[in-house]
Amino acid sequence: MSATQSTILVVEDDAIVRMLIVDVLEELEYRVVEADGGEQALEVLQDQTRQINLMMTDVGLPGMDGRELAIEARKLRPALKVLFASGYAESIDVPNGMHMIGKPFSIDQLRDKVKKIID
């Protein structure tokens, strides 16, 4: 599957960080859907007509944190691939079948991680 057909849902409450991630992913020719938190992300995921290949979420979201979001997201889409981004990557227990990238990450790190998960 080529990158152009993959859609990534980016969940990040910091608008500047979200914009940077989206810019990088779009440059890599992924389609990107943005959400500023868990509730907005779940609304996107509830629309079963939308293809989402990967949800990339910040762990430290206000309200529902990234792990809670991932659990809810998997109820809607059991096969959903999840990538957590966290400044505390070492201390986080990543649920089975989910992935982690430490913040701050380079463009290359993000590209390699996303490619590895999606391909």
Rosetta silent file (secondary structure, phi, psi, omega in degrees, C-alpha in Angstrom):
SEQUENCE: MSATQSTILVVEDDAIVRMLIVDVLEELEYRVVEADGGEQALEVLQDQTRQINLMMTDVGLPGMDGRELAIEARKLRPALKVLFASGYAESIDVPNGMHMIGKPFSIDQLRDKVKKIID
SCORE:     score description
SCORE:     0.000 S_00000001
   1 L     0.000  130.903 -178.509    0.000    0.000    0.000 S_00000001
   2 L   -84.431  158.359 -177.697    1.483    3.343   -0.923 S_00000001
   3 H   -57.316  -34.152 -175.166    1.653    6.245    1.475 S_00000001
   4 H   -62.322  -21.647 -178.375   -0.762    8.244   -0.626 S_00000001
   5 H   -93.601   -6.487 -176.310   -3.588    5.888    0.267 S_00000001
   6 L   -92.992  139.324  179.107   -2.997    5.942    4.005 S_00000001
   7 E  -116.746  132.336 -178.385   -4.847    8.301    6.299 S_00000001
   8 E  -116.686  129.123  174.490   -3.501    9.302    9.680 S_00000001
   9 E   -93.342  117.841 -178.820   -5.597   10.791   12.459 S_00000001
  10 E  -103.862  118.659 -178.913   -3.417   13.187   14.466 S_00000001
  11 E  -113.081  111.020 -175.562   -4.669   13.910   17.981 S_00000001
  12 L  -154.747  126.088 -176.696   -2.739   16.712   19.689 S_00000001
  13 L   -81.374  -18.062  177.840   -4.093   19.495   21.895 S_00000001
  14 L   -86.908  111.733 -172.784   -1.180   21.850   21.203 S_00000001
  15 H   -59.523  -37.288 -177.646   -2.119   23.566   17.936 S_00000001
  16 H   -69.726  -45.520  178.392    1.469   24.415   16.976 S_00000001
  17 H   -61.829  -43.475 -179.632    2.748   20.890   17.585 S_00000001
  18 H   -60.712  -43.488 -179.997   -0.252   19.473   15.728 S_00000001
  19 H   -61.179  -42.340  179.885    0.395   21.758   12.764 S_00000001
  20 H   -63.404  -44.925  179.557    4.046   20.680   12.588 S_00000001
  21 H   -62.034  -45.381 -179.320    3.143   16.974   12.698 S_00000001
  22 H   -61.124  -44.354  179.163    0.463   17.446   10.053 S_00000001
  23 H   -57.874  -45.520 -179.321    2.878   19.343    7.799 S_00000001
  24 H   -62.624  -48.167 -177.137    5.460   16.571    8.043 S_00000001
  25 H   -64.779  -37.415  178.521    2.952   13.808    7.365 S_00000001
  26 H   -68.344  -36.211  175.467    1.435   15.662    4.423 S_00000001
  27 H   -62.403  -31.020  177.999    4.900   16.174    2.952 S_00000001
  28 L   -82.971    5.822  174.718    5.312   12.412    3.196 S_00000001
  29 L    72.424   28.156  169.666    2.097   12.158    1.140 S_00000001
  30 L   -90.745  151.999  168.716   -0.181   10.826    3.832 S_00000001
  31 E   -84.427  139.667 -175.259   -3.720   12.105    4.129 S_00000001
  32 E  -126.898  135.393  172.153   -4.159   13.668    7.544 S_00000001
  33 E  -116.450  135.255 -176.339   -7.210   14.265    9.702 S_00000001
  34 E  -106.675  146.108  171.122   -6.739   16.479   12.756 S_00000001
  35 E  -141.172  142.912 -177.911   -8.341   16.356   16.173 S_00000001
  36 L   -95.320    4.766  177.872   -7.561   18.568   19.158 S_00000001
  37 L   179.332 -179.121 -174.625   -8.529   15.963   21.735 S_00000001
  38 H   -60.135  -43.827 -176.442  -10.151   12.647   22.492 S_00000001
  39 H   -63.380  -44.854  179.795  -13.752   13.635   21.899 S_00000001
  40 H   -64.187  -39.061  179.269  -13.050   15.080   18.475 S_00000001
  41 H   -62.850  -43.020 -179.013  -10.953   12.025   17.588 S_00000001
  42 H   -66.538  -33.970  175.628  -13.744    9.631   18.548 S_00000001
  43 H   -60.912  -42.917  178.223  -16.204   11.592   16.405 S_00000001
  44 H   -62.116  -45.344 -175.800  -13.903   11.066   13.433 S_00000001
  45 H   -69.652  -26.222  179.459  -13.519    7.368   14.210 S_00000001
  46 H   -68.480  -23.488  178.724  -17.277    6.866   14.581 S_00000001
  47 L   -79.701   94.999 -173.827  -17.667    7.759   10.908 S_00000001
  48 L   -68.970  -10.907  177.407  -17.079    4.301    9.477 S_00000001
  49 L   -77.016  -15.381 -179.411  -17.004    5.679    5.927 S_00000001
  50 L   -89.295  131.963  176.038  -13.645    7.321    6.718 S_00000001
  51 L   -85.284  123.573  173.911  -10.531    5.284    6.238 S_00000001
  52 L  -126.988  116.693 -177.899   -8.099    5.752    9.115 S_00000001
  53 L   -89.951  -25.255 -175.460   -4.921    3.653    8.913 S_00000001
  54 E  -155.414  137.170  170.684   -3.223    5.057   11.987 S_00000001
  55 E  -109.672  120.040  175.736   -4.105    7.231   14.940 S_00000001
  56 E  -104.116  118.391 -176.107   -1.188    9.220   16.264 S_00000001
  57 E  -130.590  143.652  171.173   -2.025   10.669   19.647 S_00000001
  58 E   -68.626  143.881  177.312   -0.309   12.652   22.334 S_00000001
  59 L   -74.717  -42.592 -174.473   -0.407   10.755   25.632 S_00000001
  60 L   -88.536   69.803  176.419   -0.934   13.888   27.722 S_00000001
  61 L   -93.227  149.692  175.262   -4.259   15.130   26.431 S_00000001
  62 L   -70.731  148.504 -179.035   -6.587   17.170   28.630 S_00000001
  63 L    76.949 -113.206  178.764   -9.637   15.252   29.816 S_00000001
  64 L   -77.701  121.830 -179.470   -9.329   11.815   28.248 S_00000001
  65 L   -79.848  174.030 -173.507   -5.637   10.931   27.977 S_00000001
  66 H   -59.631  -37.179 -179.839   -4.104    9.213   24.978 S_00000001
  67 H   -69.950  -40.963  176.517   -4.294    5.723   26.429 S_00000001
  68 H   -61.590  -41.475  177.880   -7.958    6.084   27.364 S_00000001
  69 H   -60.064  -44.247 -178.408   -8.579    7.409   23.870 S_00000001
  70 H   -61.383  -40.253  179.438   -6.796    4.412   22.339 S_00000001
  71 H   -63.895  -44.826  178.309   -8.961    1.985   24.326 S_00000001
  72 H   -65.603  -40.508 -178.702  -12.153    3.758   23.199 S_00000001
  73 H   -62.347  -39.402 -179.446  -10.862    3.993   19.626 S_00000001
  74 H   -69.118  -24.130  175.180  -10.205    0.248   19.521 S_00000001
  75 H   -67.790  -37.111  179.586  -13.812   -0.390   20.583 S_00000001
  76 H   -78.217  -39.077 -176.843  -14.893    1.475   17.454 S_00000001
  77 L  -137.598   89.005 -173.267  -12.141    0.092   15.226 S_00000001
  78 L   -57.733  -27.401 -176.652  -10.548   -3.039   16.701 S_00000001
  79 L   -93.855    4.291 -175.300   -7.771   -3.173   14.087 S_00000001
  80 L   -60.218  131.798  175.045   -6.768    0.494   14.426 S_00000001
  81 E   -85.731  138.694 -175.444   -3.022    1.066   14.615 S_00000001
  82 E  -127.502  133.993  174.739   -2.030    3.514   17.329 S_00000001
  83 E  -122.318  117.770  176.810    1.127    5.574   17.766 S_00000001
  84 E   -90.149  141.282  172.780    1.590    7.416   21.049 S_00000001
  85 E  -115.944  129.578 -178.407    3.786   10.498   21.241 S_00000001
  86 E  -152.747  144.049  173.800    5.143   11.393   24.648 S_00000001
  87 L   -76.617   -7.842 -179.148    7.900   13.356   26.277 S_00000001
  88 L  -120.263   44.917 -170.795    8.028   10.579   28.861 S_00000001
  89 H   -54.488  -39.309 -173.556    8.332    7.666   26.455 S_00000001
  90 H   -65.915  -31.674 -171.818   10.501    5.483   28.702 S_00000001
  91 H   -91.341    6.477 -174.620    8.047    5.531   31.586 S_00000001
  92 L  -105.276  133.642  178.328    4.991    4.604   29.570 S_00000001
  93 L   -87.975  112.259 -176.727    3.538    1.163   29.331 S_00000001
  94 L   -90.690  124.773  179.001    2.367    0.771   25.748 S_00000001
  95 L   -59.309  155.525 -178.511   -0.596   -1.564   25.286 S_00000001
  96 L   -54.089  135.570  176.905   -0.105   -4.563   23.049 S_00000001
  97 L    78.282    8.603  176.781   -0.146   -3.788   19.332 S_00000001
  98 E  -117.896  164.079 -171.726    0.423   -0.082   19.895 S_00000001
  99 E  -127.075  165.287 -175.860    3.554    1.962   19.311 S_00000001
 100 E  -137.478  140.882  169.711    5.429    4.824   20.932 S_00000001
 101 E  -131.427  133.490 -178.803    7.586    7.706   19.751 S_00000001
 102 E   -81.185  141.724  173.705    9.397    9.941   22.212 S_00000001
 103 L   -96.106  145.346   -5.253    9.068   13.721   22.027 S_00000001
 104 L   -77.489  147.150  178.204   10.818   15.650   20.750 S_00000001
 105 L  -119.334  153.481  177.921   11.231   13.569   17.611 S_00000001
 106 L   -84.341  164.929  176.421   12.901   14.424   14.337 S_00000001
 107 H   -58.511  -41.875  179.855   11.136   14.407   10.995 S_00000001
 108 H   -63.657  -41.917  179.117   13.149   11.316   10.044 S_00000001
 109 H   -62.004  -43.859 -179.570   12.173    9.497   13.231 S_00000001
 110 H   -63.804  -45.848 -179.748    8.513   10.270   12.635 S_00000001
 111 H   -59.113  -49.071 -176.659    8.693    9.203    9.000 S_00000001
 112 H   -63.517  -40.867 -178.499   10.458    5.923    9.792 S_00000001
 113 H   -65.473  -47.072 -178.078    8.110    5.086   12.646 S_00000001
 114 H   -63.914  -44.224  178.951    4.951    5.793   10.677 S_00000001
 115 H   -59.197  -44.261 -177.744    6.183    3.860    7.646 S_00000001
 116 H   -62.538  -39.905 -177.884    7.085    0.872    9.810 S_00000001
 117 H   -72.225  -44.450 -173.550    3.647    0.816   11.430 S_00000001
 118 H   -76.609  -36.625 -175.390    1.600    1.342    8.276 S_00000001
 119 L   -76.322    0.000    0.000    3.535   -0.892    5.871 S_00000001
